[in-house]
Structures are given as C-alpha cells and as structure tokens.
Amino acid sequence: MINNSKKTYFPLMFSPFASQLGSAIYVLGLNWLIVRATGNTKLLGLIEGLGGLAFFLGDFLVGVLVDQCNRKKVLIWTDIVSTLICFVGGFYVNNQQPQIWLLIIITFILNLMIALNYPAAKAITPEIVKKNQLQKFNAISNTFFNMANVGAPLIGGALLAIKGIDFSEFLIINALSYIVALCMNLLIPYKKRQAAKDNKKESVFASTLIGFKYVKNHPNLLMYMLAMGIFNFCYAGFLLAAPYIANHFFEGEATNYSVFLTVSAIGGLLGGLWLTFQKSEIQPQRIYCEQLFYGVVLIGCGMFLSLSTWLLIALVFGIFQARFFGSITTFIQDETDVAFLGRIFGLTFLFFDGVQPLGDFVFGFFVSSWKQWTYVILGVLLVIFFSCLLFLNKEKGNMVK
C-alpha cells in the first residue's frame, strides 16, 4: 500500500488518533468540571474563547517551525509539552474550586500544540508516503481521526459514570494519550532534508509573506483555501443549530442530541472508508460537487424537518465532511513543494480558523430566529459558493487547454 512497510506509515496514522482521543476526553472533562462547579457555561465560554486564540498564534508560528526545523522534532516536542502541561495541571487543579487562570493556561497551551502538531504531521507526510498513495493514506488517517471522535464520548461517558472521578484524572488520562502519540512519532523513519547553506532564518512575518506570494503563484491553492473557509463558516452554523434544534424540536432530550452527534461521527467513518477504497484519483470538482449535493440535502431536509430528516442531515454531513478534509489535504500536498508545506498549511489553517468566529457570531445571533430554516440557509450558501468554485475550476481548465 504505502512505501516501505507498516512500520513507516502506521505511527503517522495512529499518533493523531491517540492525541485527538485524549483531547476530546479532556474537553468532556472540562465541560463537566465547570458546569458542576459553577452551574452555568459562562466561564466555559471564557476559557474556550481565550484558549481559542492559541490557534491563531499557532497558525502564524507553524510556517517558521515546520519549514525551518526538523518536522519530526516538532511532532515530538509538541507531544512532550502537552504531556507535561496535563501532568502539572492534574496535580495542581482544584477539583472543587477550579482555578480559572490555570484552566485557561492548560487549554491555551494544548490548543497551541495542536495548531503546531497537525500541520507538521500533514507536512511530513509527502516526505514519507509516495505521491500516488497520498489519497489513500490521508483517507485512512482521517478515518482513524474520526474513530477518536466516536470513541471519546463513549469513554468520557463511562469515566463520568465512575463514582469519585475528578477532573485531575481526566488530565492524567489526556497526558497518557500524548505519551502514546509521542511513542508513535518516535517510530517515524524521517530525516530532515539539508537546506542550502546560504538560506537565512526567516521571521514569522517574512515566512507568512513568502507563503502569501507562493499562494499567489498557485491559484489552485487559493481555491482550496476558499473551499475550506466556506466549509468552516457553514460548519459553525451546523454546530450551533444542532443543540438548538434538539432542544426546541425534539422534546429537549439530551439523548437525541447525542444520537445526532453519534450518527454524524459514524458518517465520518463511512466517508473515510469510501475514500480509502476508492480506486480512482479524486479530483477537486468531485469534492465541490459533493458539497453542492449536501447543500441540496440541507435545503430539502430543512424544509421538511423531522427526526429522520434531521438524522439524515447528520449522516450525510459526516460522510462528505470526511471526504472533503481527506481530499483537500491531498490536493494541498500535491500542489505544494515540500519545502513550503509548513507555510502553506499555516496559511490554510489561519484562514480556516479565522472564518469560524465570524460564522459563530452570525449564526449564534440568528439561529434562534431562523430555527429549522437555518439548515435551508446553510444549504443555499453551500450551493452558491461551491457552484462558484466549480465555475472557477472549469474556467481555469479551459484556460489551460
């Protein structure tokens, strides 16, 4: 399948799964601790909001670190720092009266490490995996990642059911997951390519500017970034609409919301498997068409909302979300020189992360007014935007001919 043997590619597949599983369990524990201690979610919003700033900082730093440093060492050190902060937090956190400043620091550092680790893993992949195997590798890796999202609620729920377990134990469990990820990354057979002697170290600003110039000369990369931004803007509305719909349309039962998330995660696994076993090389226009199709599904299900159509929204979203991310990553890797992958992934996620707060603000303000019609509006946006991308992609193809 992939070049060399399982020893080559398995660690790079399993490492994100291990760290994501622990991170998802950490978020469950954090939510439980804050709500139990305060009785509301205001402090939780403050912690996650300030912690979210770490993603922006990481998106700026990742280009310099990943393109100028040993990418394997970036993976290793982010896992080490994440492990240490979880262990320290586990010993010092007060489970009865949690120190908000400590939770902000822990969340900020973990988010920063994720912002550096994920692009580093995607940048190192083309140096290990053969180009004609990238699509299959990314599909399998994304399927593993979605498995973590399925397993985390089950494990987290089981842990919460254990009498006497505290948030400190959640942090220790998260630390153990990062140790597993660290061990996996240590097994990756990778040697940094020697850079030319006259290459100077770049500043964060210079690195970002070089990335913008590179994207300017590669229109395909700009379209991929636009596609990710459009998707994440709509994804913010999808996330905010789900609990509102569960609470106001389906008797406010938490089990319905849980089923919705589970169905979405299962859809992610199915989409990942579909991409894994797809023999033909997938093209950008295929992915754009799938998002356009999902927009039509949203419009139809939103107009005739019921429990079955609501769960259909979750299932179809999960399937095409997995195919979208698994494919876009491959497109970017194929389009970008290895030496620039860190900067390009940094710019991509800077755009990706920067759009979501805008989506949160817009949909957070209007979901309660739009109600089930939120899905119709999301569908219309997807149809319009991805139709435009299909048109631009077709025009570009005609110009090349």
HELIX and SHEET records of a PDB file:
HELIX    1   1 LYS A    6  THR A   38  1                                  33    
HELIX    2   2 LYS A   42  GLN A   68  1                                  27    
HELIX    3   3 ARG A   71  TYR A   92  1                                  22    
HELIX    4   4 ILE A  100  ILE A  128  1                                  29    
HELIX    5   5 LYS A  131  GLN A  133  5                                   3    
HELIX    6   6 LEU A  134  ALA A  161  1                                  28    
HELIX    7   7 PHE A  167  LEU A  186  1                                  20    
HELIX    8   8 VAL A  204  LYS A  216  1                                  13    
HELIX    9   9 PRO A  219  PHE A  249  1                                  31    
HELIX   10  10 ALA A  254  THR A  276  1                                  23    
HELIX   11  11 PRO A  284  MET A  303  1                                  20    
HELIX   12  12 LEU A  307  GLU A  335  1                                  29    
HELIX   13  13 VAL A  338  PHE A  340  5                                   3    
HELIX   14  14 LEU A  341  TRP A  370  1                                  30    
HELIX   15  15 TRP A  373  VAL A  400  1                                  28    
END                                                                             
